[in-house]
């Protein structure tokens, strides 16, 4: 069965959607079958892989509210081994509509269970809130990645999110693990970035990924082309960072395997080493 990983932080602008898109793409390039689930009403993951949310006819909204089979909503992307369960603006109303449904916190889990065996990984781009859609995502997930930007107030709201995760673990999903804290938007030239890294290490070192996502112009450009960073510029620091994150997750989950793609990526690493900041 595929592993479901939620990417969650109720604080906006932390690289949540960027991480969801590009981690999913990196795992796909490494020859794992991946589904990206857009559970954010802004539908940025949907547009970020090349689809106009306004033209989406069947989305995660229909799966949650009307119990449409997710296989009828899934779209194939241009990125290798990557499918998406898209979102559109109607998802905004799902928070209210879910309130009156039985098992309202488990609608996404029920839906994704139908297709879990078809994928190695399912990556959920959570809503930037701690509402019912995010709770659904955490209940459905096996683990959660928390992106933290290397900027002022980086840890703001982290305690509340960790508390929410504990509540979900105790009441709804006892098997939910924290996959790791992911530092994003890192710039070695800035004192603040380095201070944030040290602060997070002080409090949460055992939970941190070794991989840090560097601030990178190409990462910001890619969504405007409807492309993942690997499709947009495979030699960029952003692409190398997310490929390294994918490999770190594979190693953590004992799923490492040498693929043709990885041999190519090792060559790229010689061009842009992971240690280069």
VEXFI-416549 format. One line per 8 residues: number of its first residue (from 1); for each residue z, x, y of N, C-alpha, C. Coordinates in steps of 0.001 Angstrom, whole numbers, plus 524288, in hexadecimal, padded with zeros to 5 digits. Each point is the difference from the previous one (the first is absolute). Example, Ala and Ser with C-alpha at 12.3 -4.5 7.8 and 13.67 -1.06 7.14 Angstrom:
1> 81E78/83386/7E9C6/80000/7FC86/804A6/80000/80384/804B0  7FD30/7FEA2/8041A/8003C/80334/804A6/802DA/7FCFE/80442
# end
This chain:
1> 80000/8034C/7FB50/80000/7FCB4/804B0/80000/80368/804D7  7FD56/7FE2F/80416/7FFB1/802F4/804CB/80529/8002A/802E7  800CB/80429/802F6/804B0/80074/8033E/7FEED/7FDA4/80554  8038F/7FCB1/801D5/7FF6F/7FD7C/80519/80378/802D3/803EC  7FD9A/8020D/80423/802D7/802D2/80415/7FF41/7FD2C/8052F  8044B/7FE62/80265/7FFCE/7FD8B/80529/800A9/80430/8042F  7FCDE/7FFA0/80425/80094/80376/80488/80285/7FCBA/80444  804D3/80133/80160/802EF/7FC6C/8035C/8031C/802D1/80436
9> 7FFC6/7FDD9/804A6/8037A/8015E/80454/7FF42/7FBCD/8041D  8042F/7FD53/80172/7FF76/7FBC2/803C5/7FEDE/801FD/8057A  800AE/80515/800D6/7FEBD/8025E/80507/7FA26/8011B/80027  7FD54/7FE21/803F6/7FA5E/800B5/80062/7FE84/8057A/801B8  7FB1A/80165/7FF1C/7FDF1/804EF/801E1/801FB/804D2/7FD31  8016C/7FF6A/7FB08/80232/8046D/7FD1B/7FC27/8024F/7FC0F  7FB47/7FDD5/7FFD1/7FC26/801E3/7FC39/80023/7FD12/7FADF  80217/7FB3E/8001C/80078/7FCD9/7FB3C/7FAA8/7FEAA/7FDB6
17> 7FCB2/7FD98/80327/7FAD5/7FE71/7FE19/7FC9A/804C2/7FED6  80051/803F6/80354/7FD1F/804D6/7FF05/80179/8024A/7FAB7  80503/7FFDD/7FECD/801D9/80206/7FAFC/7FE32/7FC99/7FB7B  8005B/7FAE0/800A3/7FE53/7FC76/7FBCE/7FA42/800E2/7FEA7  7FCAE/80017/803FD/7FA63/800AD/7FF28/7FECE/80540/7FD76  80222/80420/80240/7FE53/80539/7FE68/802B7/80205/7FB1E  804B9/7FE28/7FEEC/80260/80135/7FAF6/7FCFD/7FD46/7FBA8  7FEA6/7FB14/800E1/7FCED/7FD15/7FC21/7FAC2/802B0/7FF0B
25> 7FD72/801A2/80438/7FAF2/802A0/7FF80/80084/80532/7FD23  80422/802EB/80134/800CC/80514/7FD7F/800E7/7FF68/7FA24  80315/7FC27/7FE81/800DD/7FF04/7FA6F/7FAE7/7FE73/7FD4F  7FCBE/7FD12/802CA/7FAED/7FE88/7FDDF/7FC73/804AD/7FF36  7FFEF/80384/803C7/7FCD6/804BB/7FF95/801D4/8035C/7FB6D  80509/7FFC9/7FEE8/80226/802F0/7FB96/7FF46/7FD28/7FAD1  7FC8F/7FC0A/8001F/7FE21/7FD4E/7FB4D/803F9/7FC3F/7FD9A  8034D/7FDBE/80366/80376/7FBC8/7FE55/7FDFC/7FAE7/80255
33> 8006C/7FBCF/7FD13/7FE42/7FADC/801C3/80430/7FDB8/80392  7FE7D/7FEA7/804D4/803D2/7FE82/803FC/7FE83/7FADC/8029B  803F4/7FCC4/800F2/7FF63/7FB43/8031E/80355/80086/804E0  7FDA2/7FF42/80487/802C2/7FFDD/804FC/800E8/7FA4E/8016E  804E7/7FE88/800CF/8015D/7FAA1/80162/8016F/7FFD4/805C6  7FD0E/7FD0E/80309/80111/7FF7D/80598/803B0/7FB66/800D5  80506/80131/800A0/803F6/7FBF4/800CE/801E1/7FFEC/805A2  7FCC0/801D2/8038A/8012F/80025/80595/7FC52/7FC3B/802CA
41> 80211/7FC1B/802CC/7FCA6/7FC31/802B4/7FC27/8026D/803DA  80100/804CC/801B9/7FC48/80299/8037F/7FB02/8018F/7FD21  8003D/80033/7FAD9/7FB75/80110/7FCA2/7FD66/8053B/8012B  8030D/803D5/801AF/7FDB6/8050F/80148/7FE42/80316/7FB33  8028E/7FF29/7FB96/7FE22/80297/7FB3A/7FAB4/7FDD4/7FE61  7FF55/7FAED/800CD/7FB04/7FD81/7FEB3/7FB94/80241/80346  800CB/80041/80524/7FBF5/8022E/8036B/7FF82/805DF/7FF3F  8044F/8028B/7FE89/7FFF5/805AB/7FF5C/7FCD6/801ED/7FB6B
49> 7FEC2/7FC7E/7FC56/7FC94/80187/7FBA2/7FAAF/7FD4F/8005B  7FECE/7FDFF/804B0/7FAA5/7FE52/800FD/7FEDA/7FA34/7FFE9  80400/7FCAB/7FFCF/7FF1D/7FA58/7FFE6/801F9/7FD72/80507  7FCF7/7FC47/801FC/8019F/7FD09/8049A/8038B/7FB8E/7FE35  80508/80018/8017B/8039A/7FBDE/7FE40/7FE31/7FA81/80169  7FCED/7FF8E/80430/7FE2A/7FAD0/801AC/7FC25/7FDAE/7FC17  7FDA5/80356/7FCDB/7FC22/7FE27/7FC33/80235/7FF60/7FA7C  80511/800F7/7FF76/8027B/7FF88/7FADB/800D8/7FA3D/7FEB5
57> 7FDF8/7FE49/7FB99/80077/7FA82/7FE69/804CA/7FF10/7FC8F  8011C/803A8/7FC8A/8047A/7FF80/7FC80/80343/804F5/80077  80502/7FF56/80118/80351/80478/80134/80541/7FF88/7FD47  8037B/8038E/80142/8053D/7FFD5/7FDC7/802D9/7FB01/80195  7FE91/7FDCF/80479/80269/7FB12/801B1/7FF27/7FBC0/7FBE6  7FB33/7FF69/7FE3C/7FEC9/7FC07/7FC0D/802CD/80120/7FAD3  800B9/80503/7FED6/802C6/80169/7FB30/805C1/7FE7A/8004D  8025E/800BD/80495/8058F/7FED2/8009D/8010F/7FA2F/800A2
65> 7FCEB/7FD64/80336/8011B/7FA92/80172/7FD4F/7FC19/7FC65  7FB1B/80111/7FE9B/7FD02/7FC55/7FCBB/7FFBB/801AE/7FA4D  80279/8046D/7FED5/8002E/80218/7FAAE/7FA92/800F0/7FDB2  7FC5F/801A9/8036A/7FAD5/801AD/7FE37/8009C/80512/7FCE3  7FD1E/8009B/7FBD0/8004D/804CA/7FCE0/7FE41/804AD/80348  80302/80432/80022/7FE94/80481/8033F/7FAB3/80256/7FEA0  7FE5E/7FF88/7FB0F/7FAE2/80222/7FE7D/7FB93/7FD69/802FF  800F4/7FB44/801F9/7FBFF/7FD33/802F2/7FFEC/8018C/805C0
73> 803B7/80331/801A0/8003D/801B4/80573/7FEE1/805D1/800A1  80056/802EB/7FBC5/7FF70/805B0/80042/7FA6C/8019A/80162  7FF9A/803E6/80370/7FAF6/80225/801A5/7FFB4/805BE/7FE77  7FB48/801CE/7FEBA/7FF23/80580/7FEC7/7FEAF/802E9/8050A  80268/8047B/800DB/7FEE3/80321/804A4/7FC0F/8044A/7FEB0  7FE48/802C9/8040A/7FC6E/80464/7FF37/802DF/804EA/7FE31  80526/7FFEF/80041/8031A/8047F/7FE5F/80097/7FFF9/7FA0D  7FF84/80477/7FD76/80026/8002E/7FA43/804ED/7FD8E/7FDAC
81> 7FF3E/7FC93/7FC34/80447/7FDAC/7FCF7/803E0/7FCDC/80347  7FE54/7FE2B/8048A/80393/7FD30/8037D/7FE18/7FA75/8010F  8033B/7FC2E/7FE9A/7FF1D/7FA84/80150/80408/7FE52/80408  7FEFC/7FB8E/8028B/803C2/7FDEC/803BE/800BF/7FA2B/7FF33  804DE/7FE55/80062/80158/7FA7A/80074/800D9/7FF24/805CF  7FC29/7FDB9/802BF/7FFF9/80011/805B8/803A8/7FBFE/8027B  8007B/80080/80524/8030C/7FC47/80318/7FC96/7FDD6/80458  8018B/7FB87/80213/7FDCC/7FE23/804EE/8044F/7FD6C/8032B
89> 7FEB2/7FE18/80497/803DC/7FE35/803C7/80360/7FB8D/7FDF2  7FE1A/7FD09/7FC34/8031A/7FBAE/7FDD8/80529/801D8/7FDA8  8004F/80500/7FEB8/804C5/80206/7FDA2/804AE/7FF80/803AE  7FEF2/7FF95/8050E/80438/7FF40/803D3/80338/7FB2E/7FEA4  7FD5B/7FBDB/7FE5A/802AE/7FB1F/7FECC/802C1/7FFEE/7FAC9  7FF07/803EF/7FCD1/80246/8000C/7FAC0/805EF/80066/8001B  8021B/802AC/803ED/805B2/80087/80069/8029A/7FA9E/80008  7FDD9/7FC6D/8031A/80243/7FAC5/80075/7FEE1/7FCC8/7FB1C
97> 7FB30/80069/7FE00/7FE83/7FCDF/7FB73/802ED/80197/7FB0B  80174/804EF/7FFA3/802CC/801D2/7FB64/80589/7FDCB/7FFAF  8023C/7FEB2/80480/80575/7FE43/8002E/80102/7FB68/7FC5D  7FC49/7FC6D/7FFB4/800D1/7FB36/7FCFB/7FE41/8005E/7FA4F  7FE30/80496/7FE63/7FE1F/8009B/7FAA2/80462/801CE/7FC5D  80027/7FE08/7FB35/803C4/80207/7FC2F/7FEA6/805A9/7FEAA  803F7/8031E/7FEF6/7FF25/80593/7FED7/7FCEE/802AC/80455  8014F/7FEA5/804CB/7FCEE/801D4/80482/7FFDC/805F4/80083
105> 80401/802AB/7FE10/80017/805B6/80068/7FCC1/802A0/7FBBA  7FE34/7FCF2/7FC2B/7FD6C/80251/7FB75/7FA43/7FE7C/7FF7A  7FDC5/7FDB5/80419/7FA91/7FE3D/7FFAE/7FC33/8048E/7FF5B  800FB/8044C/802D0/7FC7D/80478/7FF81/80089/80296/7FAA2  804C2/80064/7FE18/800C7/80243/7FACE/7FD1D/7FCD5/7FBE2  80067/7FADC/8005F/7FD4A/7FC90/7FC52/7FA1D/800DE/8003A  7FDFA/80098/804C4/7FA64/800C4/800BA/7FE34/8054A/7FDE5  802C1/80428/80178/7FE4F/8053E/7FE76/800BA/8010F/7FA30
113> 803A4/7FD3F/7FD8F/800C2/800A3/7FA5D/7FAFE/7FEC2/7FCFC  7FCC8/7FC8C/8022B/7FB24/7FE6D/7FD69/7FC0A/80473/7FFA1  80063/803CD/80386/7FC0C/80429/8003C/80256/80573/7FF65  80512/8004B/7FF1F/802A3/80512/7FFDD/7FDC3/8039C/7FBD8  7FE6E/7FDD3/7FBA1/7FDF5/80335/7FBBA/7FAA0/8024E/8012B  7FD5D/7FDFC/803F7/7FAB1/801C2/80131/7FFEB/804EE/80365  8048B/801A4/801F2/80040/80464/803AB/8042E/803EA/7FE63  7FF1C/804E3/80199/80400/80408/7FF4F/80418/7FFA3/8044C
121> 7FE27/7FEC7/804C2/80386/7FF6D/80477/7FE6C/7FB41/8033C  803E8/7FD3E/801F3/7FF2D/7FBE4/803DD/8033A/8017D/804C6  7FD65/800C8/80469/8028C/801AB/804D8/8002C/7FB60/803C1  804B1/7FE7B/801AE/800A0/7FB8B/80388/8010B/801E9/80589  7FCA6/7FE73/803A4/800EE/800EF/80591/8034B/7FB7B/80208  8050D/800EC/800B2/8039E/7FBD2/80179/7FF6B/7FE77/805BB  801C4/7FB56/8012D/8004C/7FE2A/80560/80425/80329/802EC  7FF22/8012D/80515/803E8/802F2/80307/80486/7FC81/801AF
129> 802BB/7FDEA/7FC38/80475/7FC8C/800F5/80337/7FFEC/7FB03  80456/7FD38/80029/8031C/7FF55/7FB41/80027/7FA44/7FE7E  7FB99/7FD4E/800DD/7FF8B/7FA7B/7FEBD/7FEBA/7FF17/7FA49  7FE84/7FB24/7FECC/7FF20/7FE72/7FA90/7FB74/802DB/7FD6B  7FBFC/80148/80305/7FB8D/802C0/7FDA3/801A4/80579/7FE4B  8030A/8029C/8034A/801EF/8052B/7FE87/803C6/7FFA8/7FB6C  8036B/7FC18/80004/8038E/7FF39/7FB93/7FCDA/7FF21/7FB02  7FBD8/7FCDD/80050/7FC89/7FF2F/7FB84/7FDC2/8052C/7FE15
137> 7FE77/80350/803A8/7FDBA/80511/7FE97/803F7/80369/7FD2A  804D8/8000D/801F0/80416/80333/7FD9C/801A0/7FDE3/7FAA9  7FFE1/7FAE3/7FF6A/80147/7FDA7/7FAEF/7FBC2/80143/7FBFF  7FB20/8002D/801BF/7FB9E/80125/7FC7C/7FFA2/805C4/7FE95  80229/8035E/80358/7FF2C/805A2/7FF80/8038C/8028F/7FBF9  7FE09/80457/7FDE5/80333/80370/7FCBF/802DF/803FC/8035E  7FD97/80162/8046E/8026E/803C6/80385/7FDF1/7FF2E/80586  80291/80299/803B9/7FE7E/7FF6A/8057B/7FFC0/80558/8029A
145> 7FBE9/800C5/8031A/7FF79/804A0/80350/8012A/7FE58/80598  80354/80303/802A3/80170/7FECB/80566/7FDCA/8043C/80390  7FBE3/7FECB/80303/7FDEC/803D7/803B5/8036E/8004F/804DB  800E7/804BE/801DE/80334/800EC/804A7/7FCFA/803A2/80396  7FED9/7FE41/804BE/7FD0C/80347/80392/80381/8041E/80271  7FDD7/804A8/800E0/802F6/8045A/80241/8001E/7FF82/805EF  8025A/7FBCF/801D8/80045/7FEED/80593/80561/7FDE0/80160  800E7/7FF39/80511/8050A/7FE1E/801EE/80161/7FACE/7FD70
153> 804F0/7FF29/7FEDC/801EC/7FB4E/7FD55/7FDB1/7FF77/7FA80  7FEC0/8046D/7FD8F/7FD7C/7FFDA/7FAD9/8033A/7FD06/7FBFB  8051D/80095/80035/80357/7FD99/7FC0A/801E5/7FA98/80195  7FE20/7FE2A/80488/80191/7FAD1/801CF/7FE43/7FBD9/7FC13  8038E/7FCDC/7FE3A/7FEB9/7FBCD/7FC5E/7FFFD/80198/7FA4E  8006C/80522/7FEF4/7FFD3/801C2/7FA8E/804A6/7FDE5/7FCEA  80493/7FFFD/8027E/804A6/7FDFC/7FD60/7FF69/7FA53/7FE71  7FDA6/7FCED/8037E/7FF34/7FA74/7FED9/7FC3B/7FF4F/7FB70
161> 7FBD6/80320/7FFE4/7FC3E/7FFAD/7FBB6/80288/80194/7FAD3  80300/8043A/80014/8029D/801BA/7FB38/803E0/7FBE5/7FE17  80297/7FD59/803AC/8039A/7FBD1/7FE85/7FD10/7FB6B/7FD8C  7FB6C/7FEB6/8023F/7FCC3/7FBD3/7FDC9/7FE50/80162/7FA76  7FE91/804EA/7FF33/7FE75/801C4/7FAC7/8048E/7FF6C/7FC2F  804B7/8014E/801C2/8049F/7FF6C/7FCA0/800EB/7FA4A/7FE90  7FF2E/7FC80/803C9/800B1/7FA67/7FEF0/7FBFE/7FE24/7FBFF  7FB19/801B5/800B7/7FBE1/7FE93/7FC43/80155/8021C/7FA96
169> 801EF/804CE/7FFD3/80178/80255/7FAF9/80460/7FCEA/7FD5A  803C9/7FE4E/80310/80491/7FD68/7FDB3/7FEF6/7FA58/7FE80  7FC54/7FD71/802BA/7FF44/7FA68/7FF2B/7FAD1/7FE79/7FD77  7FBEB/8031A/800EA/7FACD/7FE3B/7FE79/7FCEC/803D7/7FCAA  800C5/8050F/800DC/7FCD6/803E6/7FD40/8034A/804DD/7FEF0  8033D/7FFD7/7FBF6/8037E/8046A/7FEE4/7FD22/80503/7FE8B  7FB07/7FF9B/7FEA0/7FD01/8049C/7FE68/7FD2C/802A5/80489  800A3/7FDFC/804C3/7FD58/80244/8048B/8024C/80559/80149
177> 7FCA0/803EB/80042/8019D/80551/80165/7FDB7/80180/8054C  8027C/803BF/80281/7FDAD/8024D/804B3/7FCBF/804AA/7FE3E  7FADD/7FF7E/80072/7FC74/80435/7FE69/800CF/804C2/80374  80106/7FF04/8050A/8010D/8045B/80384/7FF54/7FE94/805B2  80235/80351/8035A/7FF31/7FF9E/805A2/7FB92/803B0/8016A  7FC31/7FE04/802E7/7FB5A/8030C/80159/7FFD5/800F3/805DC  80062/804EB/8018D/7FFA1/80156/80589/7FA49/80006/801A3  7FEDA/7FD5A/8045A/7FAA3/7FF81/801EA/7FFA2/801C7/805AE
185> 7FB28/800CD/801C8/7FEE9/8015E/8056F/802D0/80508/801A3  80045/803A8/7FC68/802B3/804F1/80104/7FC7C/803B8/80312  80236/80270/80403/7FD33/803E3/80321/8038E/804BA/80095  7FEAB/8044A/7FD6D/80358/804A2/7FFF9/800E0/80230/80575  7FC74/7FECD/803AD/80070/8021B/80548/80447/7FD56/80328  801AF/7FB6A/7FE36/803D1/7FCEE/802F3/80582/800D1/7FDE6  80393/8015A/80387/80574/800A5/7FE7A/80225/7FB01/7FD9C  7FE7B/7FB86/8023D/801F8/7FB00/7FE1B/7FE92/7FF1E/7FA44
193> 7FB27/80139/7FE90/7FE57/7FF5A/7FA8E/80377/80323/7FC53  8011B/804D0/80179/80337/8035D/7FCB6/805AA/7FE2C/7FFD2  801E5/7FDD4/80458/8054C/7FDE2/80018/8007D/7FB4F/7FC5C  7FBF8/7FCAB/80005/80014/7FB65/7FC98/80005/801A9/7FA47  7FCC3/803DD/7FEAC/7FFE0/801ED/7FA9C/8056B/801D8/7FE58  80291/802FE/80362/8052F/80204/7FEB3/80404/7FBA6/7FF98  7FF92/7FC17/80369/803B0/7FBA3/7FFDD/7FF72/7FCE5/7FAEC  7FB27/7FEFC/7FE7D/7FF1C/7FD19/7FB26/801E4/80331/7FB52
201> 7FF0D/8051B/80017/801DA/8035F/7FBC6/805F3/7FFDB/7FF98  8029A/7FFEF/80480/805B4/7FFFB/80015/8023C/7FB3E/7FD38  7FD8C/7FB79/800DB/80225/7FB1C/7FDF7/7FD78/7FE31/7FAE6  7FAFA/8016B/7FF30/7FD1E/7FD9E/7FBA4/7FCB2/803E4/7FCEE  80191/804F5/7FFCD/7FC9F/803F9/7FDA6/7FE5D/7FEA9/7FA6D  8038D/7FDD5/7FCF3/7FEC5/7FED5/7FA88/7FBF5/7FBAD/7FF6D  7FF2A/7FCFC/80437/7FC5A/7FBA0/7FFC9/7FAB4/8015A/80258  7FF83/80497/8026A/7FB3B/80166/802CB/7FBB2/801F1/7FC5D
209> 7FB24/7FE9E/8015E/7FB7E/8027D/7FD84/7FF7A/8058D/80221  7FE14/8038E/7FCC5/7FEC1/8053C/801E7/7FB63/7FFC4/803C6  7FC5A/7FC8B/7FEE9/7FB67/7FF5B/8035A/8018B/7FD85/8052A  7FE06/80233/8043B/800B0/7FDCC/8053C/7FA92/7FEE6/80230  7FF4B/7FB60/8023A/7FAE9/7FE8B/8022D/7FFAD/801E2/805A1  7FC5B/80387/800F4/7FF6A/80241/80535/7FCFD/7FC56/803A2  80148/8005A/80505/7FCEC/7FD24/803DF/7FA79/80223/7FFE3  7FC2E/7FC7D/7FFA5/7FAA6/801B2/7FF1B/7FC39/7FC2A/80286
217> 7FC8A/801FF/80351/7FC4D/7FCA6/802C9/7FC98/7FCDF/7FC3F  7FE60/8026A/7FBCD/7FC8C/7FD5F/7FC43/8029E/7FB3E/7FD86  80525/80053/7FF30/802D5/7FB85/7FDD0/7FFAA/7FB4B/8039C  8001A/80108/8051B/7FF90/7FBC6/803C7/7FA81/7FDD8/80071  7FC20/80347/7FF07/7FA87/7FE60/8006E/7FE2A/7FCB7/7FB65  801CA/80162/7FB5D/7FDDD/7FDBB/7FB2D/7FFF6/7FA07/7FFE4  80448/7FD4C/80193/7FFF5/7FA41/7FFAF/7FBCC/7FD71/80352  7FE99/80275/80455/7FBFD/7FDAF/8035D/7FAA3/8000A/7FD66
225> 7FF62/80340/7FC02/7FB2C/80025/7FCF4/80084/7FCDD/7FAF4  8048C/7FD99/7FF31/800F2/7FD2D/7FB25/80015/80398/7FB52  80206/804C8/800D6/7FFF7/803F3/7FBE2/80575/8022D/7FF04  800E6/801AE/7FB38/804AF/80307/7FED9/7FF40/80574/80243  8043E/802EC/8008B/7FF88/80540/8022D/7FCD2/8038C/7FC69  80037/7FF07/7FAEE/7FD0E/80343/7FC55/7FA26/7FF12/80094  7FE7B/7FB1F/800E8/7FA7F/7FED2/800EA/7FE45/801F9/80557  8038C/7FFAD/803CE/7FEA5/8016F/8055F/7FF80/805E5/800A1
233> 803C0/802F3/7FDE6/7FFD0/805B5/8005E/80399/80256/7FBD8  7FDD4/80121/7FB7F/8031C/801D4/7FB92/80284/80545/80102  7FDF1/80306/803B4/8022E/8052B/8011C/80431/7FFDF/8043B  80120/7FB68/80228/803E4/7FF95/8042D/80582/800B9/7FDE1  80396/8015C/80382/80579/80096/7FE6E/80223/7FADB/7FDE8  7FE63/7FBAB/80269/801D9/7FAE8/7FE3B/7FE79/7FEED/7FA61  7FB27/80133/7FEA3/7FE34/7FF2D/7FAA0/80308/80366/7FC30  800A8/804F4/8015C/802DD/80394/7FC96/805A8/7FE42/7FF65
241> 80270/7FE43/8044B/8056F/7FE22/7FFB4/80090/7FB75/7FC39  7FC90/7FC22/80070/80082/7FB65/7FCA0/7FE89/80128/7FA55  7FC6B/80399/7FF30/7FEDA/801AC/7FAA7/804BA/802C6/7FDA1  802A1/80322/8032F/804B4/802A4/7FE1D/80464/7FC1D/7FEED  80072/7FC01/8034F/803E7/7FBEA/7FF13/7FEE7/7FD35/7FADA  7FB11/7FEC6/7FF17/7FE8A/7FD61/7FB1F/8016B/80357/7FB4D  7FEE2/80505/80050/8013E/8037E/7FBA3/805E8/80085/7FF3E  802EA/7FFE4/80456/805B8/8003F/7FF99/80223/7FB26/7FD3B
249> 7FDD5/7FB7B/8014C/801AA/7FB21/7FD7A/7FE89/80005/7FA39  7FB59/801E8/7FEC8/7FE5E/80057/7FA83/803A0/80390/7FCE3  80165/80464/8025E/80384/803A6/7FD57/80560/7FD8C/7FF3D  801E7/7FD4F/80400/8051F/7FD78/7FFAD/8001B/7FBE8/7FBAD  7FB91/7FD6F/7FF2D/7FFAE/7FBE0/7FC11/7FDBA/801E4/7FAD2  7FFBB/8053D/7FF74/7FE0D/8025E/7FB23/7FA93/7FE02/7FE8B  7FC9A/7FFA6/803F4/7FAB5/7FE07/7FF18/7FBE0/80409/8016C  80195/804E2/80085/7FC4A/803FC/801A7/7FC01/80118/7FBC5
257> 7FB3B/800D2/801BA/7FBCC/80188/7FC75/7FBF0/802E3/8033A  7FDB7/80404/7FDD2/7FC01/802ED/802C4/7FAD8/7FD18/7FF9B  7FDF5/7FE66/80484/7FB1B/7FD20/80022/7FBE1/80330/802D3  7FB39/7FE4B/7FF8E/7FBC1/80284/802DE/8010F/7FFD4/805D4  80213/7FB89/801CC/80131/7FF66/80590/80412/803F8/801BA  8040C/800D8/7FCD8/80423/803A0/80172/7FDF7/80599/80053  7FC5E/80163/7FC92/7FDC8/8053B/8003D/7FD2F/800C7/80533  7FD51/7FBE9/801C3/7FD5D/80038/8050F/803F4/8006E/80461
265> 80441/7FD03/7FF90/80404/7FFE9/8040E/802B7/80546/80065  800AB/802B3/7FB94/80267/80522/80024/7FCBC/803BF/80345  7FAE6/7FF5F/7FFBE/7FC8C/8032F/8033C/800E0/7FEB3/805BC  8008B/7FAE9/80132/800FF/7FE5B/8055F/8052F/8023B/801EB  803EE/80040/7FC9B/8051A/80213/80178/7FFA1/805B5/801A7  7FC3D/802D2/7FDB8/7FF48/8056A/80186/7FDE0/80054/8058D  7FD13/7FBEC/80182/7FDD4/7FFDD/8054B/80431/7FE7D/803EE  8030D/7FBE5/7FEA7/80431/7FE26/8036B/804FE/7FFCA/7FCC7
273> 80313/80422/7FFD5/804C0/80005/7FCD4/803CE/7FBDF/801D4  80337/7FE1B/7FC55/803EB/7FC02/80147/803F9/80211/803E1  800DD/80528/80004/803EB/80241/80377/7FE17/8007D/80596  7FAE4/7FF43/800CD/7FDDF/80074/8054A/801A6/7FB5B/80341  80277/800DA/8044C/801EE/7FBCF/80364/7FD1D/80016/80533
# end
